[in-house]
């Protein structure tokens, strides 16, 4: 059936691999993989976003969420703290602060 999650996932991965220097392509792939329940695969694309826009803390928050889903709590806490440090009053910074409290 056209338009299945599997096809969408493949298109997103292909796009990210074709355009490795595109922040948007990496973000799309990570977001789709998260949506289809593949946080471990999404992490690869989230990590590729960091050097493309080092000051952008939004993908770091998504990475921390993925790490938490995978029970990699120590790593998630480090990334959540980076989000809090970068943008403490943003919605993501506030959510990251809440996550840090919850994970203690």
PASEBA-1860 file (N, C-alpha, C; in nm, 3 decimals):
! residues 104
1> XXXXXXXX> 0.084/-0.116/0.000/0.000/0.000/0.000/0.090/0.125/0.000 ~ 0.066/0.217/-0.092/0.148/0.339/-0.097/0.129/0.424/0.028 ~ 0.236/0.490/0.067/0.229/0.581/0.179/0.236/0.515/0.315 ~ 0.286/0.394/0.322/0.297/0.328/0.451/0.410/0.389/0.533 ~ 0.407/0.361/0.662/0.512/0.411/0.752/0.648/0.361/0.707 ~ 0.656/0.239/0.658/0.783/0.182/0.613/0.837/0.262/0.494 ~ 0.750/0.296/0.402/0.793/0.374/0.286/0.834/0.516/0.328 ~ 0.759/0.574/0.417/0.791/0.708/0.465/0.926/0.708/0.536
9> XXXXXXXX> 0.948/0.608/0.618/1.075/0.594/0.687/1.191/0.582/0.587 ~ 1.173/0.501/0.484/1.278/0.483/0.383/1.308/0.614/0.311 ~ 1.203/0.686/0.273/1.222/0.814/0.204/1.299/0.911/0.294 ~ 1.262/0.918/0.421/1.329/1.009/0.514/1.476/0.972/0.531 ~ 1.504/0.842/0.546/1.645/0.799/0.559/1.723/0.832/0.432 ~ 1.663/0.804/0.317/1.730/0.832/0.190/1.758/0.981/0.176 ~ 1.662/1.063/0.212/1.680/1.208/0.204/1.795/1.253/0.295 ~ 1.796/1.204/0.418/1.903/1.243/0.512/2.039/1.196/0.463
17> XXXXXXXX> 2.044/1.079/0.404/2.171/1.028/0.353/2.215/1.099/0.226 ~ 2.120/1.142/0.145/2.153/1.216/0.022/2.201/1.356/0.054 ~ 2.146/1.415/0.160/2.182/1.551/0.199/2.235/1.553/0.342 ~ 2.355/1.497/0.362/2.410/1.486/0.498/2.441/1.621/0.564 ~ 2.452/1.726/0.484/2.481/1.858/0.539/2.356/1.942/0.556 ~ 2.241/1.881/0.543/2.114/1.953/0.560/2.057/1.926/0.698 ~ 2.048/2.032/0.778/1.989/2.021/0.910/1.845/1.973/0.898 ~ 1.771/2.027/0.802/1.631/1.991/0.786/1.612/1.845/0.747
25> XXXXXXXX> 1.698/1.793/0.661/1.688/1.653/0.621/1.715/1.561/0.740 ~ 1.813/1.596/0.821/1.844/1.515/0.940/1.729/1.524/1.039 ~ 1.672/1.643/1.055/1.560/1.662/1.147/1.438/1.582/1.102 ~ 1.409/1.586/0.973/1.294/1.511/0.922/1.310/1.362/0.947 ~ 1.428/1.309/0.917/1.451/1.167/0.939/1.435/1.131/1.086 ~ 1.494/1.209/1.173/1.485/1.181/1.317/1.341/1.189/1.366 ~ 1.269/1.289/1.322/1.131/1.308/1.365/1.042/1.193/1.318 ~ 1.061/1.149/1.195/0.981/1.038/1.143/1.015/0.909/1.218
33> XXXXXXXX> 1.142/0.886/1.242/1.182/0.765/1.315/1.127/0.765/1.457 ~ 1.126/0.880/1.520/1.065/0.890/1.652/0.915/0.858/1.644 ~ 0.851/0.911/1.542/0.706/0.892/1.527/0.668/0.746/1.504 ~ 0.755/0.670/1.440/0.724/0.529/1.415/0.783/0.438/1.524 ~ 0.829/0.500/1.633/0.874/0.422/1.749/1.013/0.365/1.738 ~ 1.102/0.436/1.669/1.240/0.391/1.655/1.339/0.495/1.710 ~ 1.336/0.518/1.842/1.424/0.620/1.897/1.572/0.589/1.880 ~ 1.610/0.464/1.882/1.752/0.430/1.864/1.801/0.472/1.726
41> XXXXXXXX> 1.717/0.455/1.626/1.754/0.497/1.490/1.751/0.650/1.478 ~ 1.657/0.713/1.548/1.646/0.859/1.542/1.770/0.927/1.597 ~ 1.831/0.867/1.697/1.949/0.927/1.761/2.059/0.955/1.659 ~ 2.081/0.865/1.568/2.185/0.883/1.466/2.165/1.015/1.389 ~ 2.041/1.045/1.355/2.013/1.166/1.279/2.013/1.290/1.367 ~ 1.969/1.277/1.493/1.976/1.390/1.586/2.122/1.432/1.605 ~ 2.209/1.333/1.624/2.350/1.366/1.646/2.413/1.434/1.525 ~ 2.365/1.404/1.406/2.417/1.469/1.285/2.375/1.615/1.277
49> XXXXXXXX> 2.270/1.652/1.349/2.224/1.791/1.347/2.317/1.884/1.424 ~ 2.380/1.836/1.529/2.458/1.923/1.617/2.566/2.003/1.545 ~ 2.652/1.940/1.467/2.755/2.021/1.401/2.699/2.114/1.292 ~ 2.579/2.085/1.245/2.519/2.168/1.141/2.461/2.298/1.197 ~ 2.426/2.298/1.325/2.375/2.417/1.393/2.404/2.402/1.542 ~ 2.529/2.423/1.582/2.571/2.396/1.720/2.495/2.473/1.827 ~ 2.441/2.588/1.794/2.371/2.668/1.894/2.225/2.628/1.910 ~ 2.178/2.537/1.829/2.037/2.496/1.835/2.019/2.387/1.939
57> XXXXXXXX> 1.947/2.416/2.044/1.928/2.324/2.156/1.806/2.235/2.137 ~ 1.719/2.265/2.041/1.596/2.188/2.023/1.624/2.040/1.991 ~ 1.715/2.007/1.897/1.741/1.865/1.872/1.807/1.796/1.991 ~ 1.877/1.873/2.073/1.936/1.812/2.193/1.827/1.766/2.288 ~ 1.722/1.843/2.300/1.610/1.802/2.385/1.547/1.674/2.331 ~ 1.529/1.667/2.200/1.473/1.546/2.139/1.565/1.427/2.161 ~ 1.694/1.450/2.152/1.791/1.342/2.177/1.778/1.291/2.319 ~ 1.766/1.382/2.415/1.753/1.340/2.555/1.627/1.256/2.576
65> XXXXXXXX> 1.519/1.295/2.511/1.395/1.217/2.520/1.416/1.077/2.463 ~ 1.483/1.069/2.348/1.511/0.938/2.288/1.599/0.852/2.380 ~ 1.700/0.913/2.438/1.788/0.840/2.529/1.710/0.789/2.650 ~ 1.621/0.873/2.701/1.540/0.831/2.815/1.450/0.713/2.776 ~ 1.391/0.717/2.657/1.307/0.606/2.610/1.386/0.476/2.603 ~ 1.515/0.487/2.577/1.602/0.370/2.566/1.666/0.333/2.700 ~ 1.622/0.398/2.806/1.672/0.373/2.942/1.820/0.406/2.957 ~ 1.869/0.499/2.876/2.007/0.547/2.888/2.001/0.677/2.970
73> XXXXXXXX> 1.967/0.659/3.095/1.932/0.771/3.183/2.049/0.864/3.209 ~ 2.165/0.811/3.235/2.281/0.897/3.263/2.310/0.989/3.145 ~ 2.307/0.935/3.025/2.331/1.016/2.906/2.218/1.118/2.886 ~ 2.095/1.075/2.909/1.981/1.165/2.894/1.995/1.284/2.989 ~ 2.037/1.258/3.111/2.051/1.365/3.210/2.155/1.468/3.166 ~ 2.264/1.421/3.108/2.368/1.513/3.060/2.311/1.605/2.952 ~ 2.237/1.548/2.860/2.181/1.626/2.749/2.071/1.718/2.800 ~ 1.985/1.668/2.888/1.882/1.756/2.946/1.946/1.877/3.013
81> XXXXXXXX> 2.055/1.855/3.085/2.123/1.967/3.152/2.176/2.067/3.050 ~ 2.227/2.018/2.938/2.274/2.108/2.831/2.159/2.195/2.779 ~ 2.041/2.136/2.767/1.924/2.211/2.720/1.886/2.318/2.823 ~ 1.886/2.280/2.950/1.855/2.376/3.056/1.956/2.490/3.054 ~ 2.084/2.457/3.040/2.188/2.560/3.038/2.175/2.653/2.918 ~ 2.135/2.598/2.804/2.127/2.677/2.680/2.002/2.764/2.674 ~ 1.891/2.711/2.725/1.764/2.784/2.709/1.672/2.757/2.829 ~ 1.709/2.807/2.945/1.636/2.771/3.067/1.489/2.811/3.070
89> XXXXXXXX> 1.453/2.916/2.999/1.314/2.964/3.006/1.231/2.923/2.886 ~ 1.290/2.851/2.794/1.215/2.803/2.678/1.126/2.686/2.721 ~ 1.025/2.653/2.641/0.943/2.535/2.676/1.026/2.408/2.690 ~ 1.125/2.392/2.602/1.210/2.273/2.609/1.299/2.277/2.733 ~ 1.350/2.396/2.766/1.434/2.409/2.884/1.357/2.379/3.012 ~ 1.233/2.427/3.017/1.149/2.399/3.133/1.115/2.250/3.142 ~ 1.086/2.190/3.027/1.056/2.045/3.024/1.180/1.965/3.063 ~ 1.296/2.010/3.017/1.421/1.940/3.050/1.448/1.950/3.201
97> XXXXXXXX> 1.421/2.066/3.259/1.440/2.083/3.404/1.346/1.989/3.480 ~ 1.222/1.977/3.432/1.128/1.885/3.495/1.176/1.740/3.482 ~ 1.230/1.707/3.365/1.282/1.571/3.343/1.397/1.542/3.438 ~ 1.484/1.640/3.458/1.597/1.619/3.550/1.548/1.595/3.692 ~ 1.446/1.666/3.733/1.390/1.645/3.868/1.329/1.504/3.879 ~ 1.259/1.466/3.775/1.193/1.336/3.775/1.293/1.222/3.773 ~ 1.407/1.242/3.709/1.506/1.135/3.694/1.604/1.125/3.810 ~ 1.594/1.211/3.908/1.688/1.206/4.021/1.663/1.087/4.108
END
